[in-house]
Amino acid sequence: MAWPIGESTQMAVKFKDYYEVLGVKRDATDQQIRQAYRKLARKHHPDVNPGDRVAEDRFKDINEANEVLSDPEKRKRYDQLGANWKDGAEFTPPPGWGRANVQFDDLGSIFSGGGFSDFFETLFGGARSGAQAEHRRRGVRTRSDRGQDSEAEMEITLEDAHKGGRHRITLQGTRPCLGCGGTGASSGVVCSTCRGAGYTSSPKTIDVNIPAAAREGSVIKLKQHGQPGTSGGESGDLYIKLKIKPHPIFDVSGDDITAEVPVSPSEAVLGATIEVPTLEGKAEVKIPPGAQGGQRLRLRGQGLNKRAGGRGDQYVKLKVVVPSHPTDREKQLYQELGEASHFNPRAGWLKEK
């Protein structure tokens, strides 16, 4: 159907605030508009929300807003309407808008469920050039864009963070659509596989080289492992944030680690040499006579690798433990010790409080 040239077509439609649709300000830069579009398009893409009609309609609105705001001429024309229109209010285009010969089949459909809204067609249906209309009809992308950067979290052990090494991670990412080669169109029509997005969801396994001396929150950048670009554009980058699993023995404080080690009353009183775990095996620690529970002994240079070289320290925190099920002989010996000893563990305790 065509609107005859010169015939008045002042029909009321619902006004759409494209800036609000993309969540950007009216003075947003081209880059901010692209970033907002990519983020929202991936979130509401029909492949991510199968059968969700609300997400599909939202996806259409996002693409329509991007169609206008990413095109300098369309954005300029749209901005002439002013910033005081309310989203959803009745809108009648100014004189001169919509008085062009508009072939609705030229508008095509970049979505499986239909084309642009009445508001878009009222304002821009006759404004695009023949080449632009043909590109839209065929679903052809006219510009290649770099893919969006991505973020992921990877959990590693404390030993991995200390020593580094190569580890594998599997992510749910995207890849250029095989049906259309990332162009969004196949055989002259919108690609049925990716629905014009140019990419599809796909699990991806990546080998990550973790440097020695990695820390909680360290970020590793993998160039061009992010979201794929469109129409041949390069992929974005992937930023992997490291998370260190809680360790069953060691607590971490900066470059130092601490292990709480149980010792018997006799070892604490008389002193002893015991074996304690380290990041790389075991080490001997000498407990001095009269050691107290909570006392810390240092193993110099047995902590974590430092970024600038060298290592932190390991601390051994003593925990005096007593037998929970003593034998009769042990009970007898403890009783004799208690009778022979003049040691009062609570001497001065109340005064200190």
C-alpha positions in Angstrom: 0.0 0.0 0.0 1.2 3.5 -0.8 0.3 7.0 0.6 -0.4 9.2 -2.5 1.9 12.2 -2.8 0.2 15.4 -1.6 -2.6 13.7 0.2 -2.9 14.5 3.9 -2.0 11.6 6.2 -2.1 13.2 9.6 -2.9 10.2 11.7 -2.5 10.0 15.4 -0.1 7.4 16.7 1.6 6.7 20.1 4.7 8.8 20.5 7.9 6.8 21.4 10.8 8.2 23.4 13.7 6.3 21.8 16.2 7.7 24.3 14.1 6.3 27.1 13.9 2.9 25.3 17.7 2.6 25.2 18.1 4.2 28.7 20.4 7.0 27.5 20.3 10.8 27.7 19.3 13.0 24.8 22.9 14.2 24.5 24.3 10.6 24.5 27.3 10.0 22.2 27.2 7.5 19.3 29.4 5.1 21.4 27.0 5.3 24.4 24.1 4.6 22.1 25.9 1.6 20.6 26.8 0.2 24.0 23.3 0.6 25.3 21.8 -1.0 22.3 24.1 -4.0 22.4 23.5 -4.6 26.0 19.8 -4.5 25.8 19.6 -6.4 22.5 21.5 -9.3 24.0 19.3 -9.3 27.1 16.0 -9.3 25.2 17.0 -11.3 22.2 14.4 -14.0 21.3 17.0 -16.7 21.4 17.7 -15.9 25.1 14.0 -15.6 25.9 12.2 -18.3 23.8 8.4 -17.9 23.8 8.5 -14.6 25.8 6.3 -12.2 23.8 7.1 -9.3 26.1 10.9 -9.8 25.5 10.2 -10.0 21.8 8.3 -6.8 21.7 11.0 -5.1 23.8 13.6 -6.4 21.4 11.7 -4.8 18.5 11.5 -1.4 20.3 15.2 -1.6 21.1 16.1 -2.2 17.4 13.7 0.5 16.3 15.2 3.0 18.7 18.7 2.1 17.5 17.6 2.4 13.9 16.8 6.1 14.5 19.4 7.2 17.1 22.4 5.5 15.3 21.6 7.2 12.1 22.7 10.9 12.2 20.0 12.1 9.7 17.1 10.2 11.4 18.3 11.3 14.9 18.4 14.9 13.8 14.9 14.7 12.4 13.6 12.9 15.5 15.2 15.5 17.8 13.3 18.3 15.9 10.2 17.0 17.6 11.6 18.3 20.9 12.1 16.7 24.3 8.7 17.4 25.8 6.7 14.5 24.3 5.5 11.9 26.7 6.1 8.3 26.0 2.9 6.8 24.8 1.0 10.1 24.3 -1.1 10.6 21.2 1.1 12.1 18.5 0.2 13.7 15.2 3.1 14.4 13.0 3.8 18.0 12.0 2.9 19.2 8.5 5.2 17.7 5.9 5.8 14.5 7.8 4.5 11.4 6.2 3.6 13.1 2.9 5.7 10.8 0.8 5.2 7.8 -1.3 5.8 4.9 1.1 5.8 1.3 0.0 5.1 -0.7 3.2 6.7 -3.8 1.7 9.9 -1.8 1.3 10.0 -1.4 5.1 10.4 -5.2 5.3 10.8 -6.9 8.6 13.9 -7.4 10.6 12.0 -9.5 13.1 10.0 -12.7 12.8 7.0 -11.0 14.3 6.7 -7.9 12.2 8.4 -4.6 11.2 8.6 -1.1 12.6 5.9 0.6 14.7 3.3 3.0 13.3 5.2 5.8 14.9 8.4 4.9 13.1 6.7 4.5 9.8 4.8 7.8 10.2 8.1 9.7 10.7 10.6 7.8 8.7 8.8 5.5 6.2 9.4 7.9 3.3 12.6 9.4 4.6 15.0 6.6 3.7 16.8 6.4 0.4 16.2 3.7 -2.1 19.4 2.0 -1.2 18.6 2.1 2.5 15.1 0.7 1.9 16.6 -2.1 -0.2 19.1 -3.0 2.5 16.3 -3.1 5.1 14.1 -5.2 2.8 16.9 -7.7 2.3 18.0 -7.6 6.0 21.5 -6.5 5.0 23.7 -4.7 7.6 25.3 -1.6 6.3 28.0 -1.2 8.9 30.4 -3.6 10.7 30.8 -3.0 14.4 33.3 -4.3 16.9 31.8 -6.8 19.4 31.0 -5.9 22.9 33.5 -6.6 25.7 32.4 -9.4 28.1 33.1 -10.2 31.7 33.3 -13.6 33.5 34.3 -14.9 36.9 36.7 -17.8 37.3 37.2 -19.6 40.6 40.7 -21.0 41.4 42.5 -22.6 44.3 44.9 -20.7 46.5 47.7 -22.9 45.1 46.7 -21.9 41.6 46.8 -18.3 42.5 50.3 -18.8 44.1 51.9 -20.8 41.3 49.9 -19.8 38.3 49.4 -22.0 35.3 47.0 -22.8 32.5 43.4 -23.6 33.3 40.3 -24.1 31.2 37.0 -22.4 31.6 33.7 -22.9 29.7 31.4 -20.0 29.1 28.0 -19.5 27.6 28.8 -17.0 24.9 27.9 -16.1 21.4 29.4 -16.6 18.0 28.8 -15.3 14.5 25.8 -16.9 13.0 26.7 -19.7 10.6 23.5 -19.3 8.7 24.3 -15.8 7.5 28.0 -15.3 8.3 27.2 -12.7 10.9 25.5 -10.3 8.4 22.0 -10.9 9.7 20.7 -11.8 6.2 20.6 -15.1 4.3 19.5 -15.5 0.7 18.3 -11.9 0.5 16.0 -12.2 3.6 16.4 -11.9 7.3 18.3 -14.8 8.6 15.9 -17.3 10.3 18.7 -18.7 12.5 19.7 -15.6 14.3 16.6 -13.5 13.5 18.8 -10.7 12.1 21.1 -10.4 15.1 24.1 -11.8 13.3 25.1 -14.1 16.2 23.8 -17.2 18.1 24.3 -18.6 21.6 27.1 -21.1 21.9 29.2 -22.6 24.8 32.9 -21.7 24.4 35.8 -23.4 26.1 38.9 -21.2 26.7 42.4 -21.9 28.0 43.3 -19.2 30.5 46.9 -18.5 31.5 46.9 -17.5 35.2 50.1 -15.6 36.2 51.9 -16.5 39.4 51.0 -14.2 42.3 47.4 -13.8 41.2 45.1 -12.4 43.8 41.4 -12.3 44.7 39.8 -9.8 42.2 42.7 -9.9 39.7 41.5 -9.4 36.2 42.9 -11.2 33.1 42.2 -9.7 29.7 41.8 -12.1 26.7 41.8 -10.1 23.5 39.0 -10.8 21.0 37.4 -13.4 23.2 34.3 -11.3 23.9 31.1 -10.9 22.0 31.5 -11.3 18.2 31.4 -8.3 16.0 28.7 -7.8 13.3 29.2 -7.9 9.6 32.8 -8.9 9.9 33.7 -6.6 12.8 36.3 -7.9 15.2 35.2 -9.5 18.5 35.3 -7.6 21.8 37.6 -8.5 24.6 36.9 -10.9 27.6 37.8 -9.8 31.1 38.0 -12.7 33.6 37.8 -11.8 37.3 39.5 -14.3 39.6 37.9 -15.6 42.7 39.9 -17.7 45.1 38.2 -20.6 46.8 38.2 -20.7 50.6 41.2 -22.9 51.7 40.7 -25.7 54.2 43.9 -24.8 56.1 45.2 -21.3 55.2 43.8 -17.8 55.8 45.1 -15.1 53.5 46.1 -11.6 54.4 47.9 -9.8 51.6 51.0 -11.8 50.8 50.9 -13.7 54.1 49.1 -16.9 55.0 48.2 -18.3 58.4 47.5 -21.9 59.5 46.0 -22.7 62.9 47.8 -25.8 64.2 46.7 -27.8 67.2 49.2 -28.8 69.9 48.9 -30.8 73.0 49.3 -29.4 76.5 52.6 -31.2 77.0 54.0 -29.8 73.7 53.0 -26.3 74.7 54.5 -26.6 78.2 57.7 -28.5 77.4 58.2 -27.3 73.8 58.5 -29.5 70.7 59.3 -29.7 67.1 56.3 -30.5 64.9 55.5 -30.7 61.2 53.1 -28.2 59.7 51.6 -27.9 56.2 52.8 -25.3 53.7 51.8 -24.3 50.2 54.5 -26.6 48.8 54.6 -29.5 51.2 55.6 -29.6 54.9 58.0 -27.8 57.1 59.3 -28.3 60.7 58.4 -25.7 63.3 60.0 -25.5 66.8 57.5 -24.7 69.5 59.2 -22.9 72.4 58.6 -24.2 76.0 55.7 -22.4 77.7 54.0 -21.5 74.4 50.5 -20.1 74.7 47.3 -20.8 72.7 46.9 -18.1 70.0 50.6 -17.5 69.9 51.9 -17.1 66.3 55.2 -18.4 65.0 56.6 -17.2 61.7 58.0 -19.2 58.8 59.8 -16.5 56.8 59.4 -16.7 53.0 56.8 -19.4 53.0 53.8 -17.3 52.1 52.4 -16.3 48.6 54.5 -15.3 45.7 54.6 -11.5 45.3 54.0 -9.7 42.0 57.3 -7.9 42.3 59.2 -11.0 43.3 59.9 -12.7 46.5 57.4 -14.2 48.9 55.3 -13.3 51.9 55.5 -15.2 55.2 53.5 -18.1 56.7 52.3 -17.8 60.3 51.6 -20.8 62.5 48.9 -20.0 65.1 49.0 -22.4 68.0 45.8 -23.9 69.3 46.2 -25.9 72.6 43.8 -28.8 72.6 43.2 -31.4 75.3 42.0 -35.0 74.9 38.2 -35.2 74.7 38.2 -38.9 75.8 41.3 -39.4 78.1 42.2 -42.9 79.3 42.1 -43.8 83.0 45.9 -43.5 83.1 45.8 -40.0 81.5 43.1 -38.9 84.0 45.3 -40.2 86.9 48.4 -38.3 85.6 46.4 -35.1 85.1 45.1 -35.4 88.6 48.6 -35.9 90.0 49.8 -32.9 87.9 47.0 -30.7 89.2 47.8 -31.7 92.8 51.5 -31.1 92.4 51.3 -27.9 90.3 50.9 -24.4 91.8 50.0 -22.9 88.5 46.8 -20.9 88.5 45.7 -20.0 84.9 43.2 -17.3 86.3 45.7 -15.5 88.5 45.2 -11.8 87.9 42.4 -12.5 85.4 39.6 -10.6 87.3 41.9 -7.6 87.9 42.7 -7.4 84.2 39.0 -7.3 83.5 
